[in-house]
Amino acid sequence: MIKALVVERDAVLQNLKVVRAKAANSAVIGVLKGNAYGLGLAETARMMREAGIHLFAVTEPSDLSRLRDAGFTDESVLILRSTAIASELETIIDCGGTATIGSYDAAVAANSLAETLGTVLSVHIEIDTGMGRYGFLPNESNKVISVFRYMKNLHITGMYTHFANAFAPGKAGEKAVRAQFDAFMETVSAVREAGFDPGLLHAANSSALFRFPYTRLDAVRIGSAYTGRLPIRGNFGLRKTGHAECAVVETRWIEKGTTIGYGSAYKARRRMRIAVIPLGSSDGFCLEKAHDVYTFTDTLHFMWQELKKFLRSPHRTVEINGKTCKVLGHVGTLHTVADITDLECNPGDMARFEVNPLIAGTILPKRYI
């Protein structure tokens, strides 16, 4: 295998150990959305099972089907996307999953289908306290209670919300999380006052778990934590996993004045030796999430982050034989060129690339070590 996304199993298992310790008495729900954040759905689920985690969550009903086909027949799997589409609800029922109910329409659709099929569907009710995607609003507690009261073919086994700003630094993040948490708990209280059991309560995602212990409740949902890539400061004993590797295919000497890559972006200032590596942007290297919000504040933040990157290290790097090597010129669609003038390097030696597994994991074959 000339190139792959490499996933260190011991790093994932260590991260899960840290998460379980941090969760204390709360159950851990392993979020496997996005092909387990690029690390691989079935293999990551196996690692979670090895770590004693048997509650899973995915976004797509098709992922539930894939998990069942991979042998995860006894694990509880929550679908984190409310749906009123009959075919998706039927998949959830057929595969024994737990549906999310985020609207009265979704509740009616799920209840009607379950009644038609002569079954009872396990569901969690989502409360939208600020994420703005799915969920009943906190002021719709009467609708939530009516689902408990009238939807006889829905077995409500939990309620949850999702934090929008748990990663935000300082007081702003703390204030936003507290407001969402309080709004959620008010809805839970309304359900209890109406005489119903809300079931398993969960709100904390990875960032909230490590920053705000009061959000743990009955269970926590963890995703980025097991990859070791939390969007908050500190690693908390977590180990980053998921990097790309590719073999060097050519080494050569170039003379002073030689240009490299599209746009001749790099011009050699001296005679130097280079490595040519057939991995580039189409493999997920040098592909980051685009700037997608253009408010004045967000644009200033983006500019500041780019300036910090420039001041810290104004060029890309790869690692070859344990040494950091400068990337020369633009990263190509399928090629990267690195400076190996001061390094013993031969064709066949492996180069290590820092990539986002969520992107590279959809492109590169995976190798688990």
Protein Blocks (a to p, Z undefined) as FASTA:
>chain_A
ZZdcdddfklmmmmmmmmmmmnmmaccdddfehhinonopklmmmmmmmnopabdcdfbl
klmmmmmmnopambccddfbdcfbfklmmmmmmnopacddfbfklmmmmmmmmmmnopac
dddddddfhnopaccdfklmmmmmmmmmmmmmbccfbdcdddfklmpgcjllmmmmmmmm
mmmmmmmmmmmmnopaebjadfbdfklmmmmmmlnmmbdcdfklmnopacbecjehpace
hiaddddfbdcdddehiaedehilaccfbdcddddddbdfknopaiacddfbfcfklmmm
mmmmmmmmmmmogcdcddeehiacddehjddfkbccddfklaccdehiacdddddfklmm
mmmccddZZ
